[in-house]
C-alpha cells in the first residue's frame, strides 16, 4: 500500500523523518477510523433489534478476517484481533446507545 507524500522507511534520514512519517500515518489511520465509525452509525437505521446491533456471528467473522489480513502483512494476528475487538466493541456500545435512544442516523 502506498500513501501520498510519504517517505519510505529506507528514505528517512533520521529520527525526525521517521517520527514525522509515523505521525502522518497515525493521523490518516485515525481519520479512517472516524470514517469507519460513520458507516457504523449509518447502518443503525437498518437494524431492528439489539441482537442485530451486536451481530455476534458477523463480529466473529470480522475478527477472523482481520487476523488473516494481519498475517498477510506480517503482523501479529493476536494483536490485530485485540485492536479490532476493542475498537468494534466500543463502536457497538455507541451504536447501542443510539439505537436505544432512537437517534440512529437516517
N, C-alpha and C positions, 0 to 999 in steps of 0.2 A: 504494500500500500504506500502511495506517495502523497504527501501533503504539500500544498503550495508554499513557497517561500521558506523552505526548511533547509537546513544543512544536514547532510548525512552525518552520522556519528563520526566517521573517519575524517570528515572535513572540518570538524571542530578543532580550533587551535588552542583551546584551554577551557578551564572550568567555567568561565563566563559564558562562552558559546554553548557549552553543554547545559548549563542552568537555564539559559535563555530558551533553548530548544525544548527542554523539559517543561518549563513554564508555559510555553506556547502550546505544546501538546496537551498539557493538563487543561488549559483554558478551552481548547477545542473539545476535549473529552467531556468537560462539564457542560458545554453548550449542547453537545449531542445528547447527554443525559437529560437535559432540560427539554429537548425536542421529544425524546422518548416519553417523558412524563406527559407532554401534551397529548400524545397518542393514547396513553393510559387514561387520561381524563376524557378524551373523546369517545373511547369505547364504552364508558359507563352508560351512555344512553341506550346501548344495545343489550345491557344486562338486566335481567328481571328478578334475580334472587341473590341472596348472599353467597350461595354456592357458585353461581355463575361469576360473581365478582372474584371469589377466591380461586376458582378453576383449578383444583388440585392436580388433575391429570395434565393440564396444559403447563402448570408450574413445573411439574416433574420432568416433562418432555423438554421444556425450555432449558432447564438446568443441564440435562443430558447433552443437548445440542451445544451449549456453551462450553461444556467440558471437552467435547470433540474439537471445537474451534480453538480452544486453548492449546490442546495437544498439537494441532496443526501449526500453531505459531511458536511452539517450543516453550509454552508457559505451563505452569502447574495447574492441572485441572482442578485440584482441590482448592487452590487459592481463588481461581476464577469462579468456581461454584459458590464459594463463600461470599465473594464480592457481589455476585448476582443475586444470591439468596437474600442477603441483607438489603440490597437495593430494591429488589422486587417486593419483598415483604413490606418495606416502607411504603412503596407505591400502592400496594394492596390496601394497607391501612388508610392511606389518604383517599383512595378510591372508595373504601367502605364508608368513610366519613361523609363524602359527597353523596354516595348512594343512599345512605340512611337519612340524610337531611333533604334529599330530593333536589339537590342543586347540581346535579350532573350537567356537564356542558351539553347543550343541544345544538 
